[in-house]
Amino acid sequence: MERWLFVCMGNICRSPTLEGVMRERIARAGLTGRLEVDSAGTGPWHAGKAPDERSARAAARRGYDLTPLRARQIVAGDFERFDLILAADRDNLAWLRERCPEIHLHKLRLALSVLEDGAEIPDPYFGGEDGFERVLDLVEAACDAWLAGRFHGDA
C-alpha cells in the first residue's frame, strides 16, 4: 500500500482539504486498500481541532466531508511512514526539508507541482469565502493529476 501525507501550516484548511478530496477520489477510483492518505501541520497550534468551518462548508458544498478529520502536527516518524509528502506551499516545504532525514528528502514535493512547477496553494485563512473555493479548485485538479500520474488509471 502506498501512503501520502498532505502538509500545511496548521492542518485546518489546505491539508485537510487535500486529504478529504483525495479520500473521495480514492474511493471513486477503486483504489481503497492501495492508497492511504493523511494530513498534518508544521505547527502545533490547532492539534486535535476540526478543520476550519469555512473549509468544511466549502468542501461540503462539493460533496466532501471533512468533519471526521482532526488536526495534528507532523512527527519525525512521518518521514519514514509516508511514500509521498506533499506541502501546500514553499514555506512548509522548506520547513519539511530542514527536518527530513536525507534518505527521505526524495519524498517531499509541492502539492501543486503535478500541475505547475513551483505553484502553491494559497492560504485562505485570513481571507474571504472565495479563497476556500479557489483552494478547492486547485486541490481537485491536483488530486486528479496525482492519481492519474501514479496509478495510470489501473484501478
C-alpha positions in Angstrom: 0.0 0.0 0.0 1.2 3.5 -0.8 0.9 6.3 1.8 0.7 10.0 1.1 0.8 12.9 3.6 -0.5 16.4 2.9 1.0 19.2 4.9 0.2 22.8 5.5 0.9 25.2 8.5 -1.9 24.4 10.9 -3.7 21.4 9.4 -7.1 23.1 9.4 -7.5 24.5 5.9 -5.4 23.3 3.0 -4.1 19.9 4.1 -7.4 18.6 5.4 -9.0 19.8 2.2 -6.4 17.8 0.2 -7.0 14.8 2.4 -10.8 15.0 2.1 -10.8 15.4 -1.6 -8.2 12.7 -2.1 -10.2 10.2 0.1 -13.2 10.8 -2.2 -11.1 10.4 -5.3 -9.5 7.2 -4.0 -12.9 5.7 -3.3 -14.3 6.7 -6.7 -11.2 5.3 -8.5 -11.5 2.0 -6.6 -8.1 2.5 -5.0 -9.2 1.8 -1.4 -6.6 -0.5 0.1 -4.0 0.6 -2.4 -3.5 4.2 -1.3 -3.8 5.7 2.2 -3.8 9.4 2.9 -3.4 11.6 5.9 -2.7 15.3 6.7 -0.6 17.2 9.2 0.6 20.7 10.1 4.0 22.0 10.6 2.8 23.9 13.7 1.1 22.6 16.8 -1.5 25.4 17.3 -4.6 23.5 16.1 -3.8 20.0 17.2 -6.9 18.0 17.9 -9.2 20.6 16.3 -11.6 20.1 13.4 -10.9 21.7 10.1 -11.8 25.4 9.8 -15.5 25.7 9.4 -15.1 27.7 6.2 -13.1 24.9 4.7 -15.6 22.3 5.9 -18.5 24.3 4.4 -16.9 24.8 1.1 -15.9 21.1 0.9 -19.5 20.0 1.8 -20.9 22.1 -1.0 -18.9 19.9 -3.3 -19.7 16.7 -1.6 -16.6 16.2 0.6 -16.9 15.5 4.3 -14.1 17.0 6.4 -15.9 16.7 9.7 -14.2 13.5 10.9 -10.7 14.9 10.4 -8.7 16.3 13.3 -5.5 18.4 13.1 -2.2 17.1 14.1 1.4 18.2 13.9 3.8 16.2 11.7 6.1 13.9 13.7 9.6 12.5 12.8 8.2 9.1 12.0 6.0 10.5 9.2 9.1 10.9 7.0 9.7 7.2 7.1 6.0 6.1 7.1 4.8 8.0 4.0 5.9 7.4 0.4 5.0 10.9 -0.7 4.8 14.1 1.4 3.0 17.0 -0.4 3.3 20.5 1.0 0.8 23.2 0.3 3.4 25.9 -0.2 7.1 26.7 -0.3 7.4 27.8 3.3 6.0 24.5 4.6 8.2 22.6 2.1 11.2 24.4 3.4 10.2 23.5 7.0 9.9 19.9 6.0 13.3 19.9 4.2 15.0 21.2 7.3 13.7 18.4 9.4 13.6 15.5 7.0 16.3 12.9 7.1 18.4 13.0 3.9 17.3 9.4 3.0 13.7 10.6 2.7 14.1 14.0 1.0 13.1 12.5 -2.3 9.5 12.1 -0.9 9.0 15.9 -0.5 7.1 17.8 -3.1 4.8 20.8 -3.5 1.2 19.5 -3.8 0.6 21.6 -7.0 3.9 20.5 -8.6 2.0 17.9 -10.5 0.2 20.8 -12.3 2.9 23.5 -12.4 6.4 23.6 -11.1 6.7 25.9 -8.1 2.9 26.5 -7.8 1.5 26.9 -4.3 -1.9 26.5 -2.7 -2.7 30.0 -1.3 -3.6 30.1 2.4 -7.3 31.1 2.6 -7.3 31.5 6.4 -7.3 35.3 6.6 -9.4 35.9 3.5 -13.0 35.5 2.4 -15.1 32.6 1.4 -13.9 32.8 -2.2 -10.4 31.8 -1.1 -11.7 28.5 0.1 -13.4 27.9 -3.2 -10.1 28.7 -5.0 -8.3 26.2 -2.8 -10.8 23.5 -3.7 -10.4 24.2 -7.4 -6.6 23.8 -7.1 -6.9 20.7 -4.8 -9.4 18.9 -7.1 -7.1 19.4 -10.1 -4.0 18.3 -8.2 -5.6 15.2 -6.7 -6.8 14.1 -10.1 -3.4 14.7 -11.6 -1.5 12.9 -8.8 -3.8 9.8 -9.1 -3.5 9.8 -12.9 0.3 10.1 -12.7 0.9 7.5 -10.0 -1.8 4.9 -10.8 -2.3 5.5 -14.5 -6.0 4.6 -14.4 -5.2 1.0 -13.4 -7.8 1.0 -10.6 
